Amino acid sequence: MCAMDIQKGKLELQTGKGYKVYQHSDHHRLYHIEFDREVIDTFIEDLKDISDEQLEYIPYQRLMMADKLVELAGEEFVYTIRNILHDRKTGGFTVGLQGRTTNDQDYVKFSTALTHLVGVPNFDAMSGKYYARFTVKHTDESDSYLRQAYRTFTLHTDGTYVDEPTDWLLMMKFEEENAVGGRSRLLHLDDWEEMEHFYHHPLAKYKFTYKAPASKNVSEDIFRQTFYEHHNGPCICFIDQFVYPETIEQAKYLKDLSVSMENSAATVGVDLPEGDLIMLNNRFWLHGREAFEKDANLHRELLRQRGRFAE
């Protein structure tokens, strides 16, 4: 399948072997992929004897998840999702298991299949695995906004404090209860009204120091430019929580940048049902989370994978 074009906010339907691609209902730059039920059911049934423990301990099993999805959806599906993620005009899609299972091991297998079709996940030091699972609930004593339900999780890119490429990001919703609010907040760099101002600022390519909090299990300092070019387009690396400016001027630049993105009309909330995931190009998409409404019984569990594209 060739790279897909967005024309006047509408997507011409793309049909492959056992799947269809639609315009996403919440964001004009995103796509939504739906598999035929038979594809999902066969994927689950054929891999039922593989545990998430095996995926953790035996790396080649992760690629076997990807191979099963290729068998069921065809090589064209691989080209489709790679083209979407690399395409500057889009760079993201959602897809899910459509209620055919609520088994968390099926969720791990499905997300693993997708990530290994586009590249290689990074080691996630927070969990000690190639993926991380974490919960958001009413009370929290963590050292970052990741698990703090009642704060707006400000727009950022992933991988700012690790010394390896983070080209793409996958987030999957496992389950949630008593959750009102908490939508994903997304901003495509090319839609940000003030991007040119901050991109051409004298501090745009200054290498700021990034330090991770203790919960991330990463001790070394990393030095990152806020803006850089990749494939002839501007890209961004930023998170307000972990960047350490050295002067008032630097602090003002970073604060103004964050405030501008948070207030951008192009920052859009996107709903993600249970069993669905979103994959984004981490170089030109920023993501965050709306605050939840307070509820003592709030519970949400998510899975994260992030990594580099295949050569």
C-alpha positions as CSV (number, residue, x, y, z in Angstrom):
1,M,0.0,0.0,0.0
2,C,1.3,3.4,-0.9
3,A,1.5,6.3,1.6
4,M,-2.0,7.6,2.3
5,D,-3.1,11.2,1.7
6,I,-5.4,13.3,3.8
7,Q,-7.6,15.4,1.6
8,K,-10.1,17.9,3.0
9,G,-10.2,16.0,6.3
10,K,-11.5,12.8,4.8
11,L,-9.9,9.5,4.2
12,E,-10.6,7.3,1.3
13,L,-11.2,3.8,2.7
14,Q,-8.2,1.6,2.4
15,T,-8.8,-2.2,2.5
16,G,-6.3,-4.9,3.0
17,K,-6.2,-8.6,3.8
18,G,-8.4,-8.7,6.9
19,Y,-8.3,-5.1,7.9
20,K,-9.5,-1.6,7.0
21,V,-8.1,1.9,7.6
22,Y,-10.4,4.8,8.4
23,Q,-10.0,8.5,9.2
24,H,-9.9,8.8,13.0
25,S,-13.0,10.4,14.4
26,D,-11.1,12.6,16.9
27,H,-8.2,13.9,15.0
28,H,-7.7,14.8,11.3
29,R,-4.1,13.6,11.2
30,L,-4.7,10.2,12.8
31,Y,-6.0,6.9,11.2
32,H,-8.0,4.2,12.9
33,I,-7.4,0.5,11.8
34,E,-10.0,-2.2,12.3
35,F,-9.2,-5.9,11.8
36,D,-11.7,-8.5,10.8
37,R,-12.9,-10.4,13.8
38,E,-11.5,-13.6,12.3
39,V,-8.0,-12.1,12.3
40,I,-8.2,-11.2,16.0
41,D,-9.8,-14.5,17.0
42,T,-7.2,-16.5,15.1
43,F,-4.3,-14.4,16.5
44,I,-5.5,-15.0,20.0
45,E,-6.2,-18.7,19.5
46,D,-3.0,-19.6,17.7
47,L,-0.8,-17.8,20.4
48,K,-2.8,-18.9,23.5
49,D,0.1,-21.1,24.7
50,I,2.6,-18.2,24.7
51,S,2.8,-16.4,28.0
52,D,4.0,-12.8,28.7
53,E,6.8,-14.5,30.7
54,Q,8.0,-16.2,27.6
55,L,7.9,-12.9,25.7
56,E,10.1,-11.4,28.5
57,Y,12.6,-14.3,28.7
58,I,12.8,-15.4,25.0
59,P,13.3,-12.4,22.7
60,Y,12.6,-14.3,19.5
61,Q,9.1,-15.0,20.7
62,R,8.3,-11.3,20.4
63,L,9.1,-11.5,16.7
64,M,6.9,-14.6,16.4
65,M,4.0,-12.4,17.5
66,A,4.8,-10.1,14.6
67,D,5.1,-13.0,12.2
68,K,1.6,-14.3,13.2
69,L,0.1,-10.9,12.5
70,V,1.8,-10.8,9.1
71,E,0.5,-14.3,8.3
72,L,-3.1,-13.1,9.1
73,A,-3.0,-9.6,7.7
74,G,-0.4,-9.8,5.0
75,E,2.9,-8.1,4.2
76,E,0.9,-5.1,2.9
77,F,-0.2,-4.4,6.5
78,V,3.4,-4.0,7.5
79,Y,3.9,-1.4,4.8
80,T,0.7,0.3,5.7
81,I,1.6,1.0,9.4
82,R,5.2,1.9,8.6
83,N,4.0,4.3,6.0
84,I,1.6,5.9,8.4
85,L,4.2,6.3,11.1
86,H,6.8,7.7,8.8
87,D,4.5,10.1,6.9
88,R,4.9,13.6,8.3
89,K,1.3,14.5,7.4
90,T,0.0,11.9,9.8
91,G,2.5,9.8,11.9
92,G,-0.1,8.1,14.0
93,F,-2.9,5.6,14.3
94,T,-5.1,3.7,16.7
95,V,-6.1,0.1,16.6
96,G,-7.6,-2.4,19.1
97,L,-8.9,-5.9,19.8
98,Q,-12.5,-4.8,19.5
99,G,-13.8,-6.5,22.6
100,R,-12.8,-10.0,21.4
101,T,-10.7,-10.4,24.5
102,T,-10.0,-8.7,27.8
103,N,-7.1,-10.9,28.7
104,D,-4.1,-8.8,29.6
105,Q,-1.7,-11.4,28.1
106,D,-3.5,-11.0,24.8
107,Y,-3.0,-7.3,25.1
108,V,0.7,-7.7,25.6
109,K,1.0,-10.1,22.6
110,F,-1.0,-7.8,20.3
111,S,1.0,-4.7,21.2
112,T,4.3,-6.7,20.9
113,A,3.3,-7.8,17.4
114,L,2.7,-4.3,16.3
115,T,5.9,-2.8,17.7
116,H,8.1,-5.5,16.2
117,L,6.6,-4.8,12.8
118,V,7.9,-1.3,12.9
119,G,11.2,-1.6,14.8
120,V,12.7,-2.6,18.1
121,P,11.5,-1.5,21.5
122,N,13.9,0.1,23.9
123,F,14.6,-1.4,27.2
124,D,12.3,0.3,29.7
125,A,14.4,0.8,32.9
126,M,11.3,1.7,34.9
127,S,10.0,-1.8,34.6
128,G,13.1,-3.7,33.7
129,K,11.5,-5.1,30.5
130,Y,10.9,-4.1,26.9
131,Y,7.5,-2.7,28.0
132,A,6.1,-1.1,31.1
133,R,2.7,-1.5,32.7
134,F,1.5,1.1,35.2
135,T,-1.7,2.2,37.0
136,V,-3.3,5.5,37.6
137,K,-5.5,5.7,40.7
138,H,-6.9,8.0,43.3
139,T,-3.8,8.2,45.5
140,D,-0.2,8.3,44.4
141,E,3.2,9.1,45.9
142,S,5.3,8.8,42.7
143,D,7.9,11.4,41.7
144,S,6.5,12.3,38.3
145,Y,3.1,13.2,36.8
146,L,2.8,9.8,35.0
147,R,0.6,8.3,37.8
148,Q,-0.8,11.5,39.3
149,A,-4.5,11.4,38.2
150,Y,-5.7,14.9,39.1
151,R,-2.9,16.9,37.4
152,T,-2.8,17.7,33.7
153,F,0.1,15.7,32.3
154,T,1.7,18.3,30.2
155,L,2.7,17.8,26.5
156,H,6.0,16.1,26.0
157,T,7.9,13.6,24.0
158,D,9.2,10.3,25.3
159,G,12.9,9.2,25.7
160,T,14.2,12.6,26.7
161,Y,16.4,11.1,29.5
162,V,17.7,8.0,27.8
163,D,20.7,7.7,25.6
164,E,19.1,5.9,22.7
165,P,16.8,6.9,19.8
166,T,13.1,7.0,20.6
167,D,11.4,7.2,17.2
168,W,8.0,5.9,18.1
169,L,5.7,5.4,21.1
170,L,2.8,2.9,21.8
171,M,0.3,3.4,24.6
172,M,-2.4,0.8,25.2
173,K,-5.3,1.0,27.6
174,F,-5.8,-2.3,29.5
175,E,-8.7,-1.4,31.8
176,E,-10.3,1.5,33.6
177,E,-13.0,2.0,36.2
178,N,-14.7,5.1,37.5
179,A,-12.7,7.2,35.1
180,V,-14.1,10.5,34.0
181,G,-11.7,12.7,32.0
182,G,-8.1,11.5,31.5
183,R,-8.2,11.7,27.7
184,S,-5.0,11.6,25.8
185,R,-3.9,15.1,24.7
186,L,-2.1,15.3,21.4
187,L,-0.3,18.0,19.4
188,H,1.3,17.5,16.0
189,L,4.3,19.8,15.7
190,D,3.1,21.2,12.3
191,D,-0.2,22.3,13.7
192,W,1.3,24.4,16.6
193,E,0.8,28.0,15.8
194,E,4.0,29.3,17.4
195,M,6.3,26.5,16.4
196,E,8.4,28.7,14.0
197,H,9.0,31.2,16.8
198,F,10.4,28.7,19.2
199,Y,12.1,26.7,16.5
200,H,14.2,29.7,15.4
201,H,14.9,31.0,18.9
202,P,18.6,31.2,19.9
203,L,18.1,28.5,22.5
204,A,16.3,26.1,20.2
205,K,19.4,24.0,19.6
206,Y,21.0,24.5,23.0
207,K,21.8,21.1,24.6
208,F,19.8,21.2,27.9
209,T,20.5,18.7,30.7
210,Y,17.9,16.0,31.3
211,K,17.8,14.1,34.6
212,A,15.3,11.3,35.4
213,P,13.7,10.9,38.8
214,A,14.5,7.9,40.9
215,S,11.5,5.9,39.8
216,K,12.8,5.8,36.2
217,N,15.9,3.8,37.3
218,V,18.2,5.9,35.0
219,S,21.1,7.7,36.8
220,E,23.1,9.3,34.0
221,D,22.5,12.9,32.8
222,I,21.5,13.3,29.1
223,F,22.1,16.4,27.0
224,R,19.4,17.1,24.4
225,Q,18.5,19.9,21.9
226,T,14.9,21.0,22.1
227,F,14.6,21.2,18.3
228,Y,16.5,19.3,15.6
229,E,15.9,18.3,12.0
230,H,15.1,14.8,10.8
231,H,14.2,13.9,7.2
232,N,14.3,17.6,6.3
233,G,11.6,18.5,8.9
234,P,11.7,20.1,12.4
235,C,11.4,17.7,15.3
236,I,11.2,18.2,19.1
237,C,12.6,16.6,22.3
238,F,11.0,18.0,25.4
239,I,9.5,17.3,28.8
240,D,9.1,20.0,31.4
241,Q,9.6,17.7,34.4
242,F,13.1,16.4,33.6
243,V,14.9,19.3,31.9
244,Y,17.3,21.4,34.0
245,P,17.9,24.9,32.7
246,E,21.0,26.8,34.0
247,T,19.8,30.4,33.7
248,I,16.7,32.5,34.0
249,E,16.7,33.1,30.3
250,Q,16.7,29.3,29.6
251,A,14.0,28.8,32.1
252,K,11.8,31.4,30.5
253,Y,12.3,29.9,27.1
254,L,11.2,26.4,28.3
255,K,8.3,27.8,30.3
256,D,7.0,29.9,27.4
257,L,7.4,27.0,25.0
258,S,5.4,24.6,27.3
259,V,2.7,27.3,27.9
260,S,2.3,27.9,24.2
261,M,1.8,24.2,23.4
262,E,-0.6,23.8,26.3
263,N,-2.7,26.7,25.1
264,S,-2.5,25.8,21.4
265,A,-5.9,25.4,19.6
266,A,-4.3,22.4,17.9
267,T,-3.9,20.4,21.1
268,V,-6.7,17.9,20.9
269,G,-8.2,15.3,23.3
270,V,-8.5,11.8,22.0
271,D,-10.5,9.0,23.6
272,L,-8.9,5.5,23.8
273,P,-11.3,2.6,24.6
274,E,-10.2,-0.4,26.7
275,G,-8.2,-2.8,24.5
276,D,-7.2,0.0,22.1
277,L,-3.7,1.4,21.6
278,I,-2.2,4.4,19.9
279,M,1.1,4.5,18.0
280,L,2.8,7.8,17.3
281,N,5.9,9.1,15.6
282,N,7.7,10.5,18.7
283,R,9.7,13.0,16.7
284,F,6.9,15.3,15.7
285,W,4.0,14.3,18.0
286,L,3.7,15.5,21.6
287,H,1.4,13.8,24.0
288,G,0.0,14.3,27.5
289,R,-3.1,13.6,29.5
290,E,-6.1,15.5,30.8
291,A,-6.8,15.5,34.5
292,F,-9.4,13.0,35.8
293,E,-12.3,14.0,37.9
294,K,-11.8,13.0,41.5
295,D,-13.1,9.6,42.5
296,A,-11.8,7.4,45.3
297,N,-12.4,4.3,43.1
298,L,-10.6,5.5,40.1
299,H,-8.4,2.9,38.3
300,R,-6.7,2.8,35.0
301,E,-4.0,0.5,33.8
302,L,-1.8,1.2,30.7
303,L,1.0,-0.4,28.8
304,R,3.8,1.5,27.2
305,Q,6.4,0.5,24.6
306,R,8.7,2.9,22.8
307,G,11.7,2.4,20.5
308,R,13.5,2.9,17.2
309,F,12.4,2.2,13.7
310,A,13.7,-0.7,11.7
311,E,16.5,0.2,9.3
